[in-house]
Amino acid sequence: MLTVLGIIAVVVVILCVAIMLALKYSAKKTAAFIAANQLPPEQEQWLAFGALLIEHRGEITRLLKITEGNLQEYQEGFALSWEVFDENSAREKIKWLIEEGHRDKYASTFQSVKQSIRPAEFYDEEWKACEEALGYLRSHIKLSDAQIAGVSSMSAWDYERTAFLARCFHFMGYLTEEETWALLRKVALMARAEFDDWNTYFASFLLGRVIAYGGDTYEMVLNAQTLFKPDNVWGIYPLKGIPVN
């Protein structure tokens, strides 16, 4: 007869096998989903915008289509976090990000932070988060202090959210596919006019995020490193090489 330890060992083995089979099935399902929705390079390149936050949500960055089955989760989540409930509110939110966003509101704060100057209004925890972000830009994104100081604004924080929302709102049925591609091209036009590469684009985004929103900066750095891989969008498509029309 099996001892207690023996029974536990059998249960553990069964659980491990079940997990391996589930992962194998999930991988096959993901591969099939990618194959069914893959886009040609001339379209896929636009998906480099919004990819950082798409990666943050655990979705597939190189697809316009978002994983099936998450529609209700998206609708409820964006209603709560963005106050977007329908087509009209979605278009208003996009319009606000393109025309205003946070870049002007926090412009002077950004100019101080990027030069490692603590804004007078910042609490200790806020400044610590900024110092961490600056440190990650140096150590993980390999930007020098001069390169960071040379980033003109935190506008990538608004641009990336615009592209991300456009992709999500299309999935949620609030934007047409034509509108979504047009918005991605518009973001590309604005980003190319200001940034030379994805490194400085990310610096603008990360510092803008920590100033205006907070959140986990290290997780965002890991997301960026994933995008820089040779088989992902920032590794494949240089920012300045993405056409704007």
C-alpha positions as CSV (number, residue, x, y, z in Angstrom):
1,M,0.0,0.0,0.0
2,L,1.1,3.5,-0.7
3,T,2.4,5.6,2.2
4,V,1.3,9.2,2.7
5,L,4.5,10.4,1.1
6,G,3.9,8.0,-1.8
7,I,0.4,9.4,-2.3
8,I,1.7,12.9,-2.2
9,A,4.4,12.1,-4.7
10,V,1.9,10.6,-7.1
11,V,-0.4,13.6,-6.8
12,V,2.6,15.9,-7.5
13,V,3.5,13.9,-10.6
14,I,0.0,14.0,-11.9
15,L,-0.2,17.8,-11.3
16,C,3.1,18.4,-13.1
17,V,1.9,16.3,-16.1
18,A,-1.4,18.2,-16.2
19,I,0.4,21.6,-16.1
20,M,2.8,20.5,-18.9
21,L,-0.1,19.4,-21.1
22,A,-2.0,22.6,-20.4
23,L,1.1,24.7,-21.3
24,K,1.6,22.7,-24.5
25,Y,-2.0,23.2,-25.5
26,S,-1.8,26.9,-24.7
27,A,1.3,27.3,-26.8
28,K,-0.3,25.5,-29.7
29,K,-3.4,27.7,-29.4
30,T,-1.3,30.8,-29.3
31,A,0.7,29.8,-32.3
32,A,-2.6,29.1,-34.3
33,F,-4.0,32.5,-33.2
34,I,-0.8,34.2,-34.4
35,A,-0.8,32.4,-37.7
36,A,-4.5,33.2,-38.3
37,N,-4.0,37.0,-37.6
38,Q,-0.5,37.7,-38.8
39,L,0.0,40.9,-40.8
40,P,2.4,41.9,-43.6
41,P,5.4,44.0,-42.6
42,E,3.9,47.1,-44.1
43,Q,1.1,47.0,-41.6
44,E,2.9,45.3,-38.7
45,Q,5.4,48.1,-38.4
46,W,2.6,50.5,-37.2
47,L,2.1,48.1,-34.3
48,A,5.4,49.2,-32.8
49,F,3.3,52.0,-31.4
50,G,1.1,51.0,-28.4
51,A,3.2,47.8,-28.2
52,L,4.7,48.7,-24.8
53,L,1.4,48.8,-23.1
54,I,0.1,45.9,-25.1
55,E,3.1,43.9,-23.9
56,H,2.3,45.1,-20.3
57,R,-1.2,43.6,-20.6
58,G,0.3,40.3,-21.8
59,E,-1.2,40.5,-25.3
60,I,0.7,39.8,-28.6
61,T,2.4,42.9,-29.7
62,R,2.7,42.0,-33.4
63,L,-1.0,41.5,-33.9
64,L,-3.8,44.1,-34.2
65,K,-6.2,41.5,-33.0
66,I,-6.3,41.0,-29.3
67,T,-6.8,37.5,-27.7
68,E,-10.3,36.3,-28.0
69,G,-12.4,35.9,-24.9
70,N,-11.3,39.0,-23.1
71,L,-13.9,41.5,-24.5
72,Q,-16.0,41.8,-21.3
73,E,-12.8,42.2,-19.2
74,Y,-11.6,45.0,-21.4
75,Q,-14.9,46.8,-21.5
76,E,-15.3,46.7,-17.7
77,G,-11.7,47.6,-17.1
78,F,-11.7,50.6,-19.5
79,A,-15.0,51.9,-18.2
80,L,-13.5,51.9,-14.7
81,S,-10.0,53.2,-15.4
82,W,-10.6,55.5,-18.4
83,E,-14.3,56.3,-18.1
84,V,-14.9,55.0,-21.7
85,F,-18.2,53.3,-22.2
86,D,-19.0,53.7,-25.9
87,E,-17.8,55.0,-29.3
88,N,-18.2,58.6,-28.4
89,S,-16.3,58.5,-25.1
90,A,-13.6,56.5,-26.8
91,R,-13.1,59.1,-29.5
92,E,-13.2,61.9,-27.0
93,K,-10.4,60.2,-24.9
94,I,-8.3,59.7,-28.0
95,K,-8.8,63.4,-29.0
96,W,-7.8,64.5,-25.5
97,L,-4.5,62.5,-25.6
98,I,-3.6,63.8,-29.1
99,E,-4.4,67.4,-28.4
100,E,-3.5,67.7,-24.7
101,G,-2.7,64.7,-22.6
102,H,-0.2,65.3,-19.8
103,R,2.8,66.6,-21.7
104,D,2.1,70.3,-21.2
105,K,0.7,70.0,-17.7
106,Y,3.9,68.4,-16.4
107,A,6.4,70.0,-18.8
108,S,8.4,72.0,-16.3
109,T,8.4,69.0,-13.9
110,F,9.8,66.8,-16.7
111,Q,12.5,69.2,-17.5
112,S,13.7,69.1,-13.9
113,V,13.4,65.3,-13.5
114,K,15.3,64.4,-16.7
115,Q,18.3,66.4,-15.3
116,S,18.1,64.7,-12.0
117,I,16.8,67.9,-10.3
118,R,14.2,67.2,-7.6
119,P,11.0,69.2,-8.1
120,A,10.2,71.2,-4.9
121,E,6.7,69.7,-4.8
122,F,7.8,66.1,-4.8
123,Y,7.5,63.9,-1.7
124,D,10.3,61.5,-0.9
125,E,8.6,58.5,-2.4
126,E,7.8,60.3,-5.6
127,W,11.4,61.4,-6.0
128,K,12.7,57.9,-5.2
129,A,10.5,56.5,-8.1
130,C,12.0,59.1,-10.4
131,E,15.6,58.3,-9.4
132,E,14.8,54.6,-9.9
133,A,13.5,55.3,-13.4
134,L,16.6,57.4,-14.3
135,G,18.8,54.6,-13.0
136,Y,17.0,52.0,-15.1
137,L,17.4,54.2,-18.2
138,R,21.1,54.3,-17.6
139,S,21.6,50.6,-16.7
140,H,19.1,48.8,-18.8
141,I,18.4,51.0,-21.7
142,K,22.0,52.2,-21.9
143,L,21.3,55.9,-22.2
144,S,23.8,58.4,-20.9
145,D,22.9,61.3,-18.7
146,A,23.4,63.6,-21.7
147,Q,21.0,61.5,-23.8
148,I,18.4,61.5,-21.1
149,A,18.7,65.3,-20.6
150,G,18.4,65.7,-24.4
151,V,14.9,64.1,-24.5
152,S,12.7,67.1,-25.3
153,S,9.4,66.2,-23.6
154,M,7.3,63.4,-22.0
155,S,5.1,63.3,-25.0
156,A,5.7,59.6,-25.7
157,W,3.7,59.0,-22.5
158,D,0.7,60.5,-24.4
159,Y,1.6,59.0,-27.8
160,E,2.0,55.5,-26.5
161,R,-1.3,55.6,-24.6
162,T,-3.0,57.0,-27.8
163,A,-1.8,54.0,-29.9
164,F,-2.6,51.5,-27.1
165,L,-6.1,52.9,-26.6
166,A,-6.7,52.9,-30.4
167,R,-5.8,49.2,-30.5
168,C,-7.9,48.3,-27.5
169,F,-10.9,50.4,-28.6
170,H,-10.8,48.7,-32.0
171,F,-11.0,45.3,-30.2
172,M,-13.9,46.6,-28.1
173,G,-15.8,47.7,-31.2
174,Y,-15.5,51.4,-30.5
175,L,-13.2,52.2,-33.4
176,T,-13.2,50.8,-37.0
177,E,-10.1,49.2,-38.3
178,E,-9.6,52.1,-40.7
179,E,-9.8,54.6,-37.9
180,T,-7.3,52.5,-35.9
181,W,-4.7,52.4,-38.6
182,A,-5.1,56.1,-39.2
183,L,-4.5,56.8,-35.5
184,L,-1.4,54.6,-35.5
185,R,0.0,56.5,-38.5
186,K,-0.8,59.8,-36.8
187,V,1.1,58.7,-33.7
188,A,4.0,57.6,-35.9
189,L,4.1,61.1,-37.5
190,M,4.2,62.8,-34.1
191,A,6.8,60.4,-32.6
192,R,9.1,60.5,-35.6
193,A,9.1,64.3,-35.5
194,E,10.4,64.3,-32.0
195,F,12.4,61.1,-31.3
196,D,15.4,59.5,-33.1
197,D,15.0,56.0,-31.8
198,W,13.0,53.7,-29.4
199,N,15.5,54.3,-26.6
200,T,14.7,58.0,-26.3
201,Y,11.0,57.4,-27.0
202,F,11.0,55.0,-24.1
203,A,12.8,57.4,-21.8
204,S,10.1,60.0,-22.6
205,F,7.4,57.5,-21.9
206,L,8.9,56.1,-18.7
207,L,9.7,59.5,-17.1
208,G,6.3,60.8,-18.2
209,R,4.6,57.8,-16.6
210,V,6.4,58.0,-13.3
211,I,5.7,61.8,-13.1
212,A,2.0,61.7,-14.1
213,Y,1.0,58.2,-12.9
214,G,3.6,56.4,-10.9
215,G,3.4,52.6,-11.1
216,D,6.1,49.9,-11.4
217,T,9.0,51.3,-13.5
218,Y,11.0,48.1,-13.5
219,E,8.2,46.1,-15.0
220,M,8.0,48.7,-17.8
221,V,11.7,48.4,-18.4
222,L,11.4,44.6,-18.7
223,N,8.5,45.1,-21.2
224,A,10.8,47.5,-23.2
225,Q,13.6,44.9,-23.2
226,T,11.2,42.4,-24.6
227,L,10.2,44.7,-27.5
228,F,13.9,45.3,-28.3
229,K,14.5,41.6,-29.0
230,P,15.3,40.8,-32.7
231,D,12.0,39.1,-33.2
232,N,9.8,41.8,-31.7
233,V,8.6,45.1,-33.1
234,W,11.2,47.6,-31.7
235,G,13.9,45.2,-32.7
236,I,12.6,44.7,-36.2
237,Y,11.4,48.2,-37.1
238,P,13.6,51.2,-36.3
239,L,11.5,54.2,-35.2
240,K,12.8,56.5,-37.9
241,G,12.2,53.8,-40.5
242,I,8.5,53.6,-40.0
243,P,6.7,55.6,-42.7
244,V,4.3,58.4,-41.8
245,N,1.8,58.1,-44.7
